[in-house]
């Protein structure tokens, strides 16, 4: 059993605590050596759009956040990208770059963007300063950490918090140069309070 996580330190914004026990495995579906197509499909399914949120300026001031670009459907809110989703975006971009290289097709991402992503992940590793001692196995070329567990925050709870603050954004069809950036903010969930103002601009949105 976990210790009572009510008394653990909560994350600053979504109020998350380390409540999930995660075990390290050498292989997962994302690096399946027997089924590369399945692995590629899993990487392709990663949705980092869910991490684009709209937060009120009052909340930003309370949390000492910079005031951000305006959310088009409520000008009292700014648009933010959650750090974890940014890193998923980076990992997906790096995976796609490797995939394109392997297939011998032109690179769809500038090398400067991939380099930015690698550096962002490097800085996150240093920021986390994870001191978990990973036990080495007894093979000639040992692995480390296999079967060990650690407590993690719940990604599902983060996704739920993000959904409560959604900016209704989807980076759909990035090759479509005729689609304005404003149009990418019209993907609100059913029951969203923004539908009336969205349909003033896009009468058929959501149909």
N, CA, C and O of each residue as an XYZ file, in Angstrom:
828
protein
N       0.853     -1.206      0.000
C       0.000      0.000      0.000
C       0.887      1.255      0.000
O       1.965      1.284      0.593
N       0.389      2.283     -0.687
C       1.075      3.554     -0.642
C       0.875      4.192      0.728
O      -0.098      3.908      1.426
N       1.812      5.057      1.098
C       1.531      5.896      2.256
C       0.392      6.840      1.881
O       0.110      7.039      0.699
N      -0.244      7.405      2.860
C      -1.383      8.290      2.611
C      -0.930      9.477      1.770
O      -0.245     10.373      2.264
N      -1.322      9.478      0.471
C      -0.787     10.514     -0.406
C      -1.478     11.853     -0.220
O      -1.133     12.823     -0.895
N      -2.451     11.926      0.687
C      -3.047     13.222      1.003
C      -1.975     14.170      1.539
O      -2.046     15.383      1.341
N      -0.979     13.594      2.221
C       0.050     14.408      2.858
C       1.280     14.579      1.978
O       2.238     15.233      2.391
N       1.279     14.004      0.765
C       2.397     14.190     -0.140
C       2.313     15.564     -0.796
O       1.242     16.166     -0.874
N       3.440     16.040     -1.256
C       3.467     17.338     -1.915
C       2.725     17.268     -3.248
O       2.993     16.390     -4.067
N       1.801     18.186     -3.458
C       1.023     18.219     -4.686
C       1.747     19.040     -5.743
O       2.473     19.982     -5.423
N       1.543     18.675     -7.007
C       2.083     19.481     -8.093
C       1.414     20.855     -8.070
O       0.286     21.000     -7.600
N       2.116     21.846     -8.576
C       1.727     23.237     -8.371
C       0.437     23.622     -9.082
O      -0.291     24.495     -8.607
N       0.144     22.992    -10.202
C      -0.966     23.463    -11.035
C      -2.159     22.517    -11.017
O      -3.271     22.948    -10.711
N      -1.965     21.263    -11.331
C      -3.085     20.316    -11.363
C      -3.300     19.614    -10.030
O      -4.252     18.849     -9.880
N      -2.426     19.865     -9.059
C      -2.584     19.257     -7.735
C      -2.386     17.757     -7.718
O      -3.064     17.050     -6.971
N      -1.455     17.254     -8.539
C      -1.214     15.809     -8.631
C      -0.240     15.351     -7.555
O       0.647     16.095     -7.137
N      -0.427     14.099     -7.113
C       0.486     13.497     -6.132
C       0.989     12.164     -6.688
O       0.343     11.583     -7.560
N       2.128     11.670     -6.201
C       2.637     10.364     -6.657
C       1.759      9.236     -6.113
O       1.921      8.819     -4.967
N       0.841      8.750     -6.926
C      -0.126      7.759     -6.459
C      -0.157      6.492     -7.313
O      -0.870      5.545     -6.982
N       0.605      6.464     -8.404
C       0.591      5.329     -9.324
C       1.905      4.576     -9.205
O       2.974      5.183     -9.278
N       1.841      3.252     -9.022
C       3.053      2.454     -9.005
C       3.362      2.002    -10.432
O       2.570      1.289    -11.048
N       4.501      2.416    -10.945
C       4.899      2.107    -12.314
C       6.133      1.216    -12.301
O       7.130      1.529    -11.651
N       6.056      0.101    -13.026
C       7.164     -0.851    -13.106
C       7.885     -0.694    -14.435
O       7.252     -0.582    -15.485
N       9.203     -0.686    -14.385
C      10.004     -0.522    -15.594
C      10.184     -1.861    -16.292
O      10.556     -2.857    -15.671
N       9.914     -1.867    -17.599
C      10.151     -3.048    -18.434
C      11.082     -2.659    -19.576
O      11.030     -1.537    -20.080
N      11.921     -3.587    -19.973
C      12.858     -3.321    -21.056
C      12.136     -3.094    -22.382
O      12.575     -2.298    -23.212
N      11.007     -3.813    -22.569
C      10.264     -3.675    -23.810
C       8.792     -3.361    -23.506
O       8.205     -3.921    -22.581
N       8.217     -2.468    -24.291
C       6.788     -2.169    -24.227
C       6.268     -2.170    -25.661
O       7.023     -2.414    -26.602
N       4.990     -1.900    -25.821
C       4.445     -1.831    -27.167
C       5.104     -0.761    -28.021
O       5.129     -0.871    -29.247
N       5.636      0.273    -27.382
C       6.227      1.382    -28.128
C       7.607      1.048    -28.699
O       8.098      1.758    -29.576
N       8.226     -0.009    -28.218
C       9.501     -0.432    -28.810
C       9.475     -1.935    -29.086
O      10.476     -2.630    -28.916
N       8.306     -2.421    -29.516
C       8.087     -3.845    -29.777
C       8.992     -4.319    -30.911
O       8.772     -3.930    -32.058
N      10.008     -5.149    -30.632
C      10.927     -5.577    -31.688
C      10.291     -6.560    -32.664
O      10.814     -6.774    -33.757
N       9.169     -7.158    -32.277
C       8.509     -8.143    -33.131
C       7.438     -7.533    -34.019
O       6.991     -8.172    -34.972
N       7.021     -6.314    -33.726
C       5.915     -5.726    -34.482
C       6.123     -4.210    -34.583
O       5.533     -3.431    -33.834
N       6.972     -3.821    -35.525
C       7.288     -2.406    -35.674
C       6.066     -1.599    -36.098
O       5.921     -0.444    -35.700
N       5.181     -2.198    -36.904
C       3.972     -1.490    -37.331
C       3.097     -1.127    -36.138
O       2.540     -0.032    -36.072
N       2.983     -2.071    -35.187
C       2.204     -1.792    -33.974
C       2.845     -0.686    -33.157
O       2.154      0.197    -32.649
N       4.170     -0.729    -33.029
C       4.880      0.315    -32.290
C       4.674      1.672    -32.940
O       4.411      2.664    -32.261
N       4.796      1.707    -34.263
C       4.623      2.977    -34.971
C       3.203      3.518    -34.795
O       3.007      4.725    -34.657
N       2.217      2.622    -34.800
C       0.823      3.044    -34.621
C       0.615      3.642    -33.227
O      -0.123      4.615    -33.073
N       1.261      3.064    -32.219
C       1.144      3.607    -30.858
C       1.742      5.007    -30.789
O       1.146      5.911    -30.203
N       2.921      5.187    -31.386
C       3.527      6.516    -31.396
C       2.638      7.509    -32.141
O       2.473      8.652    -31.715
N       2.072      7.061    -33.252
C       1.231      7.941    -34.054
C      -0.032      8.361    -33.303
O      -0.581      9.435    -33.550
N      -0.490      7.504    -32.382
C      -1.739      7.786    -31.659
C      -1.561      8.783    -30.516
O      -2.548      9.226    -29.929
N      -0.325      9.141    -30.192
C      -0.090     10.097    -29.105
C      -0.713     11.435    -29.462
O      -0.428     11.996    -30.520
N      -1.563     11.944    -28.582
C      -2.288     13.194    -28.821
C      -1.808     14.244    -27.827
O      -2.198     14.229    -26.660
N      -0.965     15.148    -28.292
C      -0.483     16.196    -27.397
C      -1.361     17.434    -27.439
O      -1.170     18.356    -26.647
N      -2.343     17.465    -28.377
C      -3.270     18.600    -28.428
C      -4.039     18.760    -27.117
O      -4.407     19.871    -26.736
N      -4.278     17.633    -26.428
C      -5.039     17.681    -25.172
C      -4.357     18.547    -24.121
O      -4.999     18.990    -23.169
N      -3.052     18.792    -24.289
C      -2.316     19.589    -23.311
C      -2.353     21.081    -23.582
O      -1.714     21.852    -22.866
N      -3.093     21.505    -24.607
C      -3.239     22.936    -24.878
C      -4.474     23.413    -24.125
O      -5.600     23.029    -24.443
N      -4.247     24.252    -23.127
C      -5.321     24.637    -22.206
C      -5.495     26.153    -22.189
O      -4.598     26.910    -22.560
N      -6.681     26.569    -21.744
C      -6.998     27.988    -21.578
C      -7.171     28.269    -20.091
O      -8.063     27.711    -19.453
N      -6.331     29.123    -19.541
C      -6.355     29.430    -18.111
C      -6.647     30.917    -17.911
O      -6.151     31.765    -18.652
N      -7.453     31.212    -16.909
C      -7.831     32.604    -16.657
C      -6.616     33.416    -16.219
O      -5.669     32.883    -15.642
N      -6.664     34.706    -16.502
C      -5.576     35.576    -16.065
C      -5.492     35.627    -14.545
O      -4.400     35.758    -13.992
N      -6.623     35.527    -13.867
C      -6.608     35.492    -12.404
C      -5.835     34.280    -11.899
O      -5.045     34.381    -10.960
N      -6.074     33.113    -12.546
C      -5.349     31.894    -12.162
C      -3.857     32.071    -12.444
O      -3.014     31.704    -11.624
N      -3.537     32.637    -13.614
C      -2.133     32.837    -13.976
C      -1.426     33.733    -12.953
O      -0.291     33.458    -12.563
N      -2.098     34.800    -12.523
C      -1.488     35.702    -11.537
C      -1.319     35.002    -10.191
O      -0.311     35.177     -9.506
N      -2.332     34.201     -9.823
C      -2.258     33.452     -8.555
C      -1.077     32.496     -8.549
O      -0.424     32.307     -7.523
N      -0.803     31.884     -9.725
C       0.268     30.894     -9.834
C       1.580     31.490    -10.337
O       2.545     30.769    -10.588
N       1.603     32.817    -10.483
C       2.807     33.515    -10.925
C       3.244     33.072    -12.320
O       4.438     32.958    -12.596
N       2.269     32.825    -13.196
C       2.546     32.471    -14.583
C       2.546     33.735    -15.444
O       1.832     34.689    -15.134
N       3.337     33.756    -16.520
C       3.250     34.876    -17.459
C       1.852     34.925    -18.097
O       1.221     33.887    -18.296
N       1.385     36.111    -18.408
C       0.118     36.264    -19.126
C       0.366     35.876    -20.585
O       1.273     36.397    -21.233
N      -0.450     34.959    -21.085
C      -0.180     34.323    -22.375
C      -1.047     34.892    -23.496
O      -1.925     35.724    -23.270
N      -0.775     34.418    -24.706
C      -1.581     34.732    -25.883
C      -3.061     34.528    -25.571
O      -3.421     33.605    -24.841
N      -3.923     35.394    -26.124
C      -5.347     35.350    -25.810
C      -6.033     34.107    -26.384
O      -5.769     33.681    -27.508
N      -6.924     33.544    -25.561
C      -7.811     32.475    -26.001
C      -8.936     33.138    -26.798
O      -9.635     33.995    -26.259
N      -9.127     32.766    -28.061
C     -10.014     33.561    -28.919
C     -11.474     33.619    -28.483
O     -12.176     34.564    -28.842
N     -11.953     32.635    -27.718
C     -13.380     32.609    -27.368
C     -13.659     33.206    -25.994
O     -14.817     33.330    -25.593
N     -12.599     33.578    -25.268
C     -12.766     34.224    -23.961
C     -11.487     35.011    -23.686
O     -10.477     34.434    -23.284
N     -11.527     36.306    -23.899
C     -10.315     37.122    -23.837
C      -9.804     37.347    -22.416
O      -8.791     38.020    -22.228
N     -10.493     36.789    -21.406
C      -9.967     36.846    -20.038
C      -9.040     35.661    -19.763
O      -8.531     35.512    -18.652
N      -8.822     34.814    -20.784
C      -7.988     33.627    -20.620
C      -6.824     33.640    -21.607
O      -6.901     34.230    -22.685
N      -5.739     32.967    -21.203
C      -4.575     32.796    -22.066
C      -4.375     31.340    -22.421
O      -4.900     30.445    -21.758
N      -3.600     31.108    -23.489
C      -3.360     29.754    -23.997
C      -2.003     29.261    -23.486
O      -0.993     29.955    -23.598
N      -2.002     28.048    -22.923
C      -0.787     27.434    -22.382
C      -0.673     25.999    -22.886
O      -1.682     25.340    -23.139
N       0.549     25.525    -23.030
C       0.817     24.125    -23.378
C       1.443     23.454    -22.166
O       2.495     23.884    -21.692
N       0.803     22.399    -21.658
C       1.335     21.700    -20.486
C       2.673     21.054    -20.830
O       2.852     20.497    -21.913
N       3.599     21.139    -19.894
C       4.971     20.691    -20.137
C       5.035     19.213    -20.516
O       5.779     18.837    -21.422
N       4.270     18.385    -19.836
C       4.297     16.951    -20.149
C       3.852     16.679    -21.575
O       4.421     15.821    -22.250
N       2.838     17.401    -22.040
C       2.361     17.208    -23.407
C       3.367     17.751    -24.411
O       3.510     17.206    -25.505
N       4.070     18.831    -24.043
C       5.128     19.315    -24.925
C       6.191     18.238    -25.112
O       6.680     18.025    -26.221
N       6.543     17.563    -24.026
C       7.579     16.535    -24.141
C       7.094     15.336    -24.946
O       7.879     14.722    -25.668
N       5.799     14.990    -24.833
C       5.259     13.939    -25.698
C       5.332     14.367    -27.164
O       5.669     13.565    -28.034
N       5.016     15.623    -27.428
C       5.152     16.155    -28.785
C       6.580     15.983    -29.275
O       6.807     15.572    -30.413
N       7.550     16.299    -28.409
C       8.957     16.180    -28.797
C       9.338     14.729    -29.072
O       9.996     14.434    -30.069
N       8.928     13.837    -28.198
C       9.247     12.426    -28.403
C       8.627     11.908    -29.697
O       9.265     11.165    -30.443
N       7.385     12.302    -29.959
C       6.717     11.874    -31.188
C       7.443     12.438    -32.408
O       7.604     11.741    -33.410
N       7.877     13.688    -32.331
C       8.600     14.302    -33.442
C       9.909     13.573    -33.709
O      10.257     13.325    -34.863
N      10.638     13.228    -32.649
C      11.900     12.507    -32.812
C      11.650     11.120    -33.395
O      12.380     10.671    -34.278
N      10.610     10.442    -32.897
C      10.272      9.120    -33.435
C       9.942      9.210    -34.920
O      10.401      8.383    -35.707
N       9.147     10.211    -35.311
C       8.790     10.366    -36.719
C      10.007     10.666    -37.583
O      10.099     10.201    -38.719
N      10.942     11.443    -37.041
C      12.161     11.749    -37.774
C      12.975     10.474    -38.022
O      13.485     10.263    -39.122
N      13.091      9.629    -36.995
C      13.803      8.355    -37.147
C      13.084      7.457    -38.151
O      13.717      6.796    -38.974
N      11.751      7.442    -38.070
C      10.949      6.620    -38.975
C      11.147      7.063    -40.429
O      11.302      6.230    -41.322
N      11.141      8.365    -40.656
C      11.341      8.876    -42.012
C      12.737      8.530    -42.528
O      12.905      8.179    -43.696
N      13.731      8.630    -41.656
C      15.102      8.265    -42.048
C      15.181      6.792    -42.417
O      15.804      6.421    -43.412
N      14.535      5.948    -41.595
C      14.561      4.506    -41.849
C      13.894      4.157    -43.175
O      14.317      3.237    -43.874
N      12.857      4.897    -43.506
C      12.115      4.618    -44.736
C      12.696      5.334    -45.950
O      12.248      5.118    -47.076
N      13.693      6.185    -45.722
C      14.330      6.875    -46.829
C      13.451      7.929    -47.476
O      13.554      8.181    -48.677
N      12.579      8.549    -46.673
C      11.695      9.597    -47.207
C      12.172     10.951    -46.683
O      12.876     11.009    -45.675
N      11.796     12.041    -47.358
C      12.245     13.368    -46.917
C      11.815     13.674    -45.482
O      10.738     13.275    -45.040
N      12.673     14.380    -44.779
C      12.382     14.758    -43.407
C      11.307     15.839    -43.384
O      11.426     16.852    -44.074
N      10.259     15.626    -42.593
C       9.153     16.585    -42.520
C       9.379     17.648    -41.449
O       8.645     18.634    -41.387
N      10.388     17.452    -40.609
C      10.658     18.403    -39.531
C      12.056     18.978    -39.693
O      13.006     18.232    -39.931
N      12.196     20.294    -39.567
C      13.532     20.898    -39.657
C      14.442     20.355    -38.560
O      13.991     20.071    -37.451
N      15.715     20.215    -38.878
C      16.654     19.676    -37.896
C      16.709     20.568    -36.658
O      16.963     20.084    -35.555
N      16.471     21.870    -36.836
C      16.498     22.782    -35.680
C      15.386     22.438    -34.692
O      15.572     22.565    -33.482
N      14.229     22.001    -35.201
C      13.118     21.650    -34.313
C      13.441     20.361    -33.552
O      13.172     20.256    -32.356
N      14.017     19.384    -34.253
C      14.387     18.129    -33.590
C      15.459     18.397    -32.534
O      15.424     17.826    -31.444
N      16.401     19.263    -32.865
C      17.454     19.612    -31.901
C      16.855     20.307    -30.683
O      17.277     20.054    -29.554
N      15.875     21.181    -30.904
C      15.172     21.832    -29.782
C      14.525     20.787    -28.887
O      14.602     20.874    -27.662
N      13.885     19.793    -29.508
C      13.201     18.769    -28.725
C      14.188     17.940    -27.911
O      13.933     17.642    -26.744
N      15.297     17.570    -28.510
C      16.315     16.812    -27.774
C      16.819     17.620    -26.583
O      17.011     17.078    -25.494
N      17.032     18.911    -26.790
C      17.530     19.742    -25.694
C      16.478     19.921    -24.609
O      16.806     19.958    -23.423
N      15.198     20.034    -25.015
C      14.125     20.155    -24.023
C      14.066     18.911    -23.138
O      13.889     19.018    -21.925
N      14.215     17.740    -23.741
C      14.205     16.497    -22.964
C      15.447     16.388    -22.084
O      15.366     15.903    -20.956
N      16.593     16.836    -22.591
C      17.820     16.848    -21.777
C      17.620     17.706    -20.538
O      17.967     17.302    -19.428
N      17.053     18.904    -20.736
C      16.852     19.813    -19.604
C      15.834     19.255    -18.619
O      15.956     19.478    -17.414
N      14.819     18.522    -19.120
C      13.834     17.931    -18.215
C      14.475     16.851    -17.348
O      14.194     16.760    -16.153
N      15.335     16.035    -17.951
C      16.041     15.000    -17.185
C      16.860     15.641    -16.070
O      16.852     15.163    -14.936
N      17.559     16.711    -16.387
C      18.378     17.391    -15.378
C      17.497     18.038    -14.320
O      17.835     18.022    -13.137
N      16.367     18.611    -14.738
C      15.447     19.232    -13.787
C      14.871     18.198    -12.823
O      14.766     18.451    -11.623
N      14.498     17.030    -13.353
C      13.914     15.982    -12.513
C      14.925     15.407    -11.539
O      14.562     15.022    -10.427
N      16.201     15.342    -11.941
C      17.268     14.787    -11.095
C      16.807     13.496    -10.413
O      16.938     13.344     -9.198
N      16.266     12.572    -11.210
C      15.733     11.315    -10.680
C      16.871     10.465    -10.115
O      17.768     10.039    -10.842
N      16.816     10.228     -8.800
C      17.916      9.524     -8.130
C      17.616      8.042     -7.887
O      18.257      7.422     -7.039
N      16.652      7.462     -8.617
C      16.319      6.048     -8.438
C      17.507      5.168     -8.819
O      17.949      5.223     -9.967
N      18.046      4.353     -7.899
C      19.138      3.442     -8.259
C      18.588      2.261     -9.073
O      17.802      1.471     -8.550
N      18.982      2.135    -10.321
C      18.517      1.076    -11.203
C      19.465     -0.125    -11.083
O      20.636     -0.049    -11.456
N      18.932     -1.231    -10.555
C      19.755     -2.417    -10.336
C      20.162     -3.047    -11.666
O      19.331     -3.213    -12.558
N      21.430     -3.394    -11.794
C      21.909     -4.033    -13.024
C      21.645     -5.535    -12.978
O      21.713     -6.163    -11.922
N      21.340     -6.097    -14.154
C      21.135     -7.541    -14.270
C      22.472     -8.238    -14.489
O      23.501     -7.579    -14.640
N      22.458     -9.581    -14.508
C      23.704    -10.335    -14.502
C      24.194    -10.749    -15.890
O      25.181    -11.475    -16.007
N      23.505    -10.289    -16.948
C      23.956    -10.646    -18.291
C      25.323    -10.034    -18.604
O      25.788     -9.127    -17.914
N      25.963    -10.564    -19.682
C      27.250    -10.022    -20.117
C      27.098     -8.539    -20.464
O      27.948     -7.714    -20.129
N      25.987     -8.222    -21.146
C      25.645     -6.817    -21.412
C      24.411     -6.491    -20.566
O      23.284     -6.647    -21.036
N      24.611     -6.046    -19.339
C      23.489     -5.936    -18.405
C      22.503     -4.842    -18.776
O      22.863     -3.811    -19.345
N      21.241     -5.101    -18.433
C      20.220     -4.070    -18.426
C      20.123     -3.524    -17.004
O      20.686     -4.095    -16.070
N      19.409     -2.425    -16.852
C      19.242     -1.858    -15.514
C      17.788     -1.503    -15.265
O      17.066     -1.079    -16.168
N      17.379     -1.686    -14.019
C      16.053     -1.250    -13.590
C      14.917     -2.196    -13.924
O      13.768     -1.911    -13.586
N      15.202     -3.314    -14.577
C      14.131     -4.198    -15.043
C      13.344     -4.743    -13.855
O      13.921     -5.319    -12.932
N      12.025     -4.559    -13.883
C      11.165     -5.064    -12.820
C      11.060     -4.163    -11.609
O      10.265     -4.427    -10.707
N      11.849     -3.105    -11.577
C      11.756     -2.185    -10.444
C      10.544     -1.265    -10.611
O      10.100     -1.001    -11.728
N      10.026     -0.790     -9.499
C       8.851      0.079     -9.526
C       9.147      1.389     -8.818
O      10.047      1.480     -7.983
N       8.373      2.390     -9.170
C       8.453      3.680     -8.482
C       7.084      4.330     -8.516
O       6.241      3.978     -9.342
N       6.867      5.264     -7.633
C       5.592      5.964     -7.602
C       5.619      7.130     -8.565
O       6.578      7.900     -8.614
N       4.541      7.245     -9.333
C       4.416      8.300    -10.345
C       3.096      9.031    -10.161
O       2.171      8.525     -9.527
N       3.028     10.209    -10.717
C       1.755     10.924    -10.779
C       0.869     10.266    -11.840
O       1.356      9.555    -12.718
N      -0.413     10.512    -11.744
C      -1.375      9.905    -12.664
C      -1.516     10.761    -13.924
O      -1.966     11.905    -13.866
N      -1.123     10.184    -15.063
C      -1.304     10.887    -16.331
C      -2.795     11.068    -16.619
O      -3.200     12.079    -17.194
N      -3.608     10.092    -16.222
C      -5.053     10.195    -16.442
C      -5.631     11.399    -15.693
O      -6.494     12.104    -16.215
N      -5.156     11.627    -14.478
C      -5.647     12.794    -13.734
C      -5.187     14.105    -14.391
O      -5.924     15.091    -14.403
N      -3.976     14.103    -14.930
C      -3.514     15.291    -15.647
C      -4.371     15.534    -16.880
O      -4.746     16.673    -17.158
N      -4.684     14.474    -17.623
C      -5.531     14.615    -18.810
C      -6.919     15.135    -18.416
O      -7.505     15.954    -19.124
N      -7.433     14.660    -17.296
C      -8.740     15.115    -16.823
C      -8.700     16.604    -16.474
O      -9.616     17.351    -16.819
N      -7.635     17.032    -15.787
C      -7.480     18.448    -15.450
C      -7.372     19.289    -16.714
O      -7.965     20.364    -16.807
N      -6.602     18.787    -17.697
C      -6.457     19.504    -18.964
C      -7.799     19.613    -19.682
O      -8.114     20.654    -20.258
N      -8.587     18.545    -19.650
C      -9.900     18.564    -20.305
C     -10.817     19.602    -19.656
O     -11.626     20.230    -20.338
N     -10.691     19.782    -18.342
C     -11.500     20.787    -17.648
C     -11.133     22.210    -18.074
O     -11.914     23.144    -17.892
N      -9.929     22.361    -18.644
C      -9.442     23.686    -19.049
C      -9.117     23.720    -20.543
O      -8.286     24.517    -20.978
N      -9.759     22.873    -21.318
C      -9.400     22.729    -22.726
C      -9.477     24.044    -23.500
O     -10.365     24.868    -23.284
N      -8.516     24.208    -24.408
C      -8.552     25.336    -25.333
C      -9.194     24.939    -26.665
O      -9.153     25.699    -27.633
N      -9.788     23.740    -26.705
C     -10.552     23.292    -27.886
C      -9.674     23.210    -29.133
O     -10.160     23.392    -30.250
N      -8.388     22.937    -28.944
C      -7.429     23.011    -30.047
C      -7.105     21.632    -30.604
O      -6.929     20.671    -29.856
N      -7.030     21.551    -31.934
C      -6.514     20.353    -32.603
C      -5.613     20.796    -33.746
O      -5.998     21.599    -34.596
N      -4.410     20.253    -33.741
C      -3.437     20.585    -34.797
C      -3.707     19.698    -36.000
O      -2.853     18.917    -36.420
N      -4.914     19.832    -36.549
C      -5.341     18.956    -37.636
C      -4.692     19.364    -38.948
O      -4.529     20.549    -39.240
N      -4.326     18.355    -39.731
C      -3.830     18.552    -41.093
C      -2.826     19.706    -41.167
O      -3.108     20.732    -41.787
N      -1.651     19.543    -40.536
C      -0.684     20.651    -40.517
C      -0.193     21.052    -41.912
O       0.344     22.146    -42.084
N      -0.371     20.174    -42.911
C       0.051     20.513    -44.269
C      -0.971     21.403    -44.976
O      -0.701     21.913    -46.063
N      -2.143     21.592    -44.364
C      -3.202     22.393    -44.976
C      -2.919     23.876    -44.716
O      -3.209     24.395    -43.638
N      -2.350     24.546    -45.717
C      -1.958     25.946    -45.537
C      -3.149     26.896    -45.662
O      -3.018     28.092    -45.399
N      -4.303     26.374    -46.061
C      -5.491     27.238    -46.179
C      -6.266     27.311    -44.870
O      -7.180     28.125    -44.741
N      -5.919     26.480    -43.909
C      -6.625     26.473    -42.628
C      -5.976     27.472    -41.684
O      -4.784     27.371    -41.394
N      -6.747     28.430    -41.206
C      -6.202     29.436    -40.296
C      -5.971     28.821    -38.921
O      -6.571     27.807    -38.564
N      -5.087     29.458    -38.159
C      -4.842     28.961    -36.812
C      -6.086     29.089    -35.949
O      -6.310     28.263    -35.064
N      -6.909     30.125    -36.194
C      -8.144     30.307    -35.426
C      -9.059     29.100    -35.575
O      -9.699     28.684    -34.609
N      -9.125     28.533    -36.781
C      -9.988     27.377    -37.014
C      -9.602     26.186    -36.149
O     -10.440     25.332    -35.860
N      -8.356     26.122    -35.737
C      -7.901     24.976    -34.947
C      -8.391     25.051    -33.498
O      -8.187     24.116    -32.723
N      -9.039     26.164    -33.134
C      -9.582     26.314    -31.777
C     -11.087     26.060    -31.734
O     -11.744     26.458    -30.771
N     -11.641     25.416    -32.741
C     -13.101     25.230    -32.781
C     -13.524     23.794    -32.485
O     -14.613     23.379    -32.881
N     -12.673     23.029    -31.793
C     -12.969     21.620    -31.528
C     -13.329     21.414    -30.055
O     -12.727     20.597    -29.359
N     -14.299     22.156    -29.614
C     -14.719     22.071    -28.213
C     -15.553     20.813    -27.969
O     -16.210     20.315    -28.883
N     -15.526     20.302    -26.747
C     -16.374     19.149    -26.422
C     -17.836     19.553    -26.340
O     -18.158     20.733    -26.199
N     -18.704     18.579    -26.427
C     -20.140     18.824    -26.288
C     -20.427     19.472    -24.933
O     -19.881     19.061    -23.909
N     -21.271     20.466    -24.942
C     -21.614     21.159    -23.706
C     -20.691     22.314    -23.361
O     -20.881     22.971    -22.337
N     -19.695     22.573    -24.200
C     -18.764     23.672    -23.933
C     -19.506     25.007    -23.963
O     -20.408     25.188    -24.780
N     -19.141     25.945    -23.086
C     -19.799     27.257    -23.082
C     -19.376     28.145    -24.255
O     -19.910     29.241    -24.427
N     -18.415     27.673    -25.066
C     -17.888     28.507    -26.142
C     -18.592     28.299    -27.486
O     -18.292     29.000    -28.452
N     -19.526     27.340    -27.558
C     -20.116     27.025    -28.854
C     -20.855     28.211    -29.472
O     -20.800     28.395    -30.687
N     -21.533     29.006    -28.677
C     -22.288     30.133    -29.233
C     -21.363     31.123    -29.940
O     -21.650     31.568    -31.051
N     -20.258     31.462    -29.289
C     -19.352     32.434    -29.901
C     -18.598     31.818    -31.072
O     -18.306     32.510    -32.047
N     -18.278     30.527    -30.993
C     -17.619     29.870    -32.120
C     -18.510     29.891    -33.349
O     -18.047     30.159    -34.458
N     -19.797     29.606    -33.147
C     -20.708     29.522    -34.295
C     -21.064     30.898    -34.868
O     -21.617     30.994    -35.964
N     -20.749     31.948    -34.130
C     -20.870     33.272    -34.730
C     -19.826     33.453    -35.825
O     -20.052     34.171    -36.799
N     -18.679     32.792    -35.655
C     -17.595     32.883    -36.634
C     -17.669     31.747    -37.639
O     -17.470     31.947    -38.837
N     -17.962     30.537    -37.132
C     -18.036     29.330    -37.972
C     -19.405     28.679    -37.755
O     -19.549     27.811    -36.894
N     -20.393     29.089    -38.521
C     -21.780     28.635    -38.269
C     -21.963     27.123    -38.273
O     -22.869     26.623    -37.607
N     -21.145     26.387    -38.992
C     -21.331     24.942    -39.112
C     -20.349     24.143    -38.256
O     -20.232     22.928    -38.413
N     -19.658     24.811    -37.371
C     -18.688     24.117    -36.513
C     -19.398     23.077    -35.657
O     -20.489     23.314    -35.137
N     -18.760     21.929    -35.523
C     -19.281     20.863    -34.679
C     -20.344     20.006    -35.324
O     -20.838     19.068    -34.697
N     -20.710     20.298    -36.556
C     -21.758     19.510    -37.220
C     -21.166     18.259    -37.860
O     -21.893     17.472    -38.465
